[in-house]
Each structure stands twice: as C-alpha cells, then as structure tokens.
Amino acid sequence: MEKCCYCNKKLPEKEELPQILVEDNRVRLCCDENCAQQAQAFLQYYERYKGLFAVLTVFCIGFMIYGSVGNLRLCQYAFLAMGAVIVVFPFCTPTSIDLWGLKRSKVIGRILGVLVILVGFLFAS
Ligand SMILES: [Zn+2]
C-alpha cells in the first residue's frame, strides 16, 4: 500500500498524484498539492542545512565525549547544544520517514531534541 510521503495517509485512488523527488532521486507520491508543497519545502530546508547539521552534530558529539572524561560542565553544554541543533534541524532518517511520513518524523525529531536538552539540564543538577 502506497502512502503519502508527507502526511503518511493512504494515497487516494487517482491517476495523477503530485510527485516529489527525494534524495538519491527516488520519486515519492503525495496525496495532494498541499502535502507536496510542504514536503518540498522541508526537503529544500534539508538540502540547504544538511551540511551545517552534520558539522554541528560532529562538534557536539566530540565535545560530549571530550567533556565526559573530566569536564562535565562542557559535556552538559554539548548536550544542550545538540538538543537545540536537533530541534532546529529535525532531520530524520529515510527509514523513519517511510515509517511515519515526513510530517510526523519532524515532530518526533523535535521531541527527541527536547529530550536531549532535558538530559543536558539533568547534568546541571
Ligand atoms: Zn498527504
């Protein structure tokens, strides 16, 4: 059963459904123009910031590891920064997008980001 790549609802039985091109040039179908626009906007956002997201993630994880041996304050800041990065850039894996659709993946990504921030605050206490 094919599902809309944005809202994850079952696709309507129509001949002409809006298509969008995702990474590695696979075509995904959307249930209507609205979903296609939203999905396209998110993919453009992803394309623009995926490099920055990768660099920030590497930095944050580096500081987490570096801070965990001796400098817990630094480790805490690294968690806060990582959480903020995930909230701003809730980029999920293609698997989670297949599972939940883009729309819900975005929300789940943001929730994970907030959890990481909470972990950072726990370090402080
Ligand atoms: Zn849809």
Residues whose N, C-alpha, C, O or C-beta is under 5 A from the ligand:
A	BS01	ZN	C4 Y6 C7 N8 C30 C31 D32 C35
